[in-house]
Amino acid sequence: MHRLDRRAFTLIELLVVVAIIGILAGLTLAGVQRVRSVAARIECSNNLKQIALALQHYHGLYRVFPPGCSYQDGRDPHPHMSWMTRLLPLIEHEAIWREAEQAFAKEAFFLKVPPHTALGRVIPIYTCPADDRSGAPAHRGNLQIGLTSYLGVNGIDQFTHDGILYVDSRVRIADVSDGTSHTLLVGERPPSADLILGWWYAGWGQRKNGSGDSVLGVRELNSDVYGPGCFPGPYYFVAGKFSNQCDAFHFWSPHSGGANFAFVDGSVRFLSYSTDALMPALATRAGGEPVAIP
């Protein structure tokens, strides 16, 4: 009988096997991360699609889009209420809308809890899955705040009022002479680094106009209220970071290369940061600028 030789792995062979396993694991992990990233971007786009359709439905009911932020120099019965709160009945949250109406009827100051218990609610359609911060209420002292990843486009900046959603706006589709398929309605901008900007229910914004909370311009200016140390602006459509407070003053997203935007016609498109030069023309409803979206 011949005796069988049993030879063990050499150290070099073992290291090669470990290296191959490591490479395969890295490739698998990278693939999983890419799949998750794509899935988050698609879900985010779907959220914006539903929001755009709800805004169109609102226009169909009232013949105007909702005000981006209600104020009327403090005379509005819903001071600082955002356009997102007014959409609640149209996104299957009728009960929360009634809760908000009753709260404002009892108390105009939206930070008084109770009755403004809706302030701390998380509305999934208003949050981007790529931003873990928006999936749970933020805490400001004893308050809980529901956040949003999407802001209405108020035009060039908070003072021009040449977009669709701005303080006390009452814009009709008939006012959009630049074309509904070439005019921005809502875009992505994660909550600010300190979570003080980006509240869906209600918010003062920079100058009691909702700027940075519920609406934003594509060349927004920093009024030095919530961005001390940040330059005055104008700000541009560029990539941002969750940790940078100054990134609260421009549209951006957690997705690679750009952000999703809803247009007045209800369509949603992913715009790359390379389209920044087109943003002023896309943000105005009646600027008369020729624009071709790549």
N, C-alpha and C positions, 0 to 999 in steps of 0.2 A: 504494500500500500504506500501510495505517495502521500506525504504529509502536506496539507494546505498551508501556505504562508499567509499570515494575517498581517497586513501592513497598515499602520495608522496614518492619519493625515499628517503631513509635515506642517510646520508652522507657517510656511509661505502659502501652502494650499489653503490653510484655515483662514489666513488673512485675506486671500483672494475671495473666498466664499463670503466672508463677512462684508467685504467691500461691495460685492455684487448685490448682496441683500440690502445693504444701506442705500445703494443707488436705486434699486427697485422700489424701496420704501419711499425714498425722496420723490421719485417720479409719480408714485401712487398718490402721495400726499399733495403734491403740486396739482395733479389732475383733479383730486377731490376739491381742493381750494378753488380751482378754476370753475368747476361745475357749480359750486356754491355761489361764487361771485356772479356767474351768469344767471343763476336762479334768482338771486336777490335783485339783480337789475331788471329782470322780467317782472318780478312781483311788484317792484317799485313802479315800473311803467304801467302795470295794470291798475295800481292804486290811482295814479294820475288820470288814467282813462276814466275810471269811475267818478273821480272828482270833476273832470271836465264835463261828463254827461250830466252830473247833478247840477252843475252851473248852467248848462243849457236848459235843463228842465226848469230851474228857477227862473231863467229868463222867459221861458214859455209861459210860466204862471203869472209873472209880475211885469213882463215887458221890459225889464232892466236886469242887469246883473246886480248882485247884492253889493252894498258898500264894502269896500275892503276893510274898513274899520269905522265904527259909528262914533261920532262925537258931537258935531254941531255946536262947538264952543260950550260943551257941557250940558246942552239942552236936550240931547237925545235921550229917549227913555231907556236905551241900552248902551250907556257910555262905554266905549272901548271894546264893545263886542266885535268879534271878528267875522269875516265872511264864512268861515268854516262852521261857526256855531249856527248860522242861518241855514246852512245846508243840511243840518242834522235830520230833518224829516225826510229828506230826499235820499239819504244813505242808510235808511232803515234804523234810525235812532230817534224816532218820534218822542219816546218817553224822556230822553235826555233833553230834547228841545223844550218840552213842557216844563221840565225841571228848571231849565235856564230862564224861561219866560217868567215863571213864578218867582224865581230868585231875584230877578231884576225889578219885578213889581214890588217886592218887599224892601229891597236894598240896592241902591244904584252902584255902590262901591263893590266892584267884582272881587276884591280880595277879602271880603267879609265872608267867613265860613263858620257856621252856616249863615245864610241860606245857599251860598254859591258852592255847593258840594260838587257840581259838575266840573269845576276848575281842575280837580285832581284826577278826572277820569282819563284813561288812555283809549283813544279811538284808533283801532288798528289801521284803518284806511289812511290815516294821516301820518303814519310812521313808516320809515324805510327799514326793511329787515337788515340792511347792511350797517345800521347804526344801533348797537345794543342799548345805547342810552335812552332812545326814544320809546323803547318797549315797556318802560316802567315809569311811574310818576317821579318827577324831580322833587327834591325837598328844599324848601326855602323857609328856614325856621320851623314853625309848626305847620306850614302849609305844604300841601302836595299839589304839584303842577303837572298837567298833561302837556306833552310836547308835540311839536309838529316838525316834519321834515320838508314841508312844502309851503311856499309863500306865493301869494298873488303878485303878479308883475304890475307895479304901479306906474311904469314908464321909465323915463330916464333916471329920475331921482325922486326923493320924497316931496320935492317942491313943485315939480313940473305938472303933475296930474295929467299926463298925456298918454297913460296906459289904460288898463281896464279896471283894475282894482286898487283903489286908494282911499284915503280918508273921506267919508261921506260921498263916495262916488255913486252915480246913477247912470252908468253907461249902457246904451242900447247897442244891439248888433248893427243897427242902421248907422251908428256913429263910427263904425269901423270901416272907414273908406279905404284903408290900405289893404283890405281883404282879410277874411277870417282865417284863411290858411296861411297867412303871412304875419299874424299878430299873436304875440305871446300872451298867455292867460295865467298860467301857474308854472313855477319851476322849483327845482330842488335847491334847498339850502339847509343843512343840518342845524340843530340848535347851537347857540353859541357855546364857547368853551366853559363859561361859568353858568350856563343854562338859564341865564336871565332873559335871553331873547329866543323866541321860538315857541310861544305859548298859543295853542290852538283856540282856546276858549275866549280869551280877552287879554288885552295888554296895551300899555301906554305906547310902546314903541319909543322912538327917540324923542319925539316932540308931541306926544299925545296924538300921533297920527298913525300909529301902528307900524311905523318903519322899523324893520328888523324883527318884529314879532309876527305879524300876519301878512305884511306886504314888503316889497323891496324893489328898488330900481336897479337897472343894469349898469348904471354909472352912479351908484349910491354914494352919498356923502356921509361922513362921520360927524355927528353933532357933538361929539366929545361928552356924551352922557354915559354910555355903556362901553366905550372903547378908549379910555384914557391911555395915552401912549401910542395909539394907532394914528396913522397919518390921516389928514382930513378927507382925502379922496380927490377925485373920483376913484372908485374901485372898479375892477374889471373881472371878466369871466375867466377865472383861472382856478387851478387846483388848490385845495385848502387842506387844513388839518383840524381834527377835533380839538386839539390842544391850543389852537391859536385863536384868541379872542378877536383879532382883527379880521378873521375870515367870516365873521358874522355880517360883514357889510357887502358881500357879493355872493352871487349864485355859484354853487359848486356842489359836488356830490361825493359820496364814498366810493363810487364806481370809477374804474380806471378810464381816464381819457376824456371825460366830459360829464354831462348830466342830462336827465330827462326833462322835457318841457311839454306842457299841454298847450295847444293852440286854441284859438277861439272857435274854430270849426269842430272841435272835439278830438282832433288827432293828437297823438303823442309821438314825439321824435326825440331821439338821443342826439344831442348836439355836442360836438367835440369842442375842446377849448380853442381850437384853431379858428372857430367861427366867431370869436369875440368881436371882431371888427363889424360884424353884421348885427350885433345885439341891439344897438340903439334904433336901427331901422325896424327890427322885429318887435321891439318893445312899445313903439308908439302906434296908436290906433289910426292916426290921420296925418302922418308926417309926409306922405307922398313920395317916400324914398323907394326907388326900384331896388329889389332885393331878390336874389336867387339862392335858395337854401341848398347847400351841397348834399 
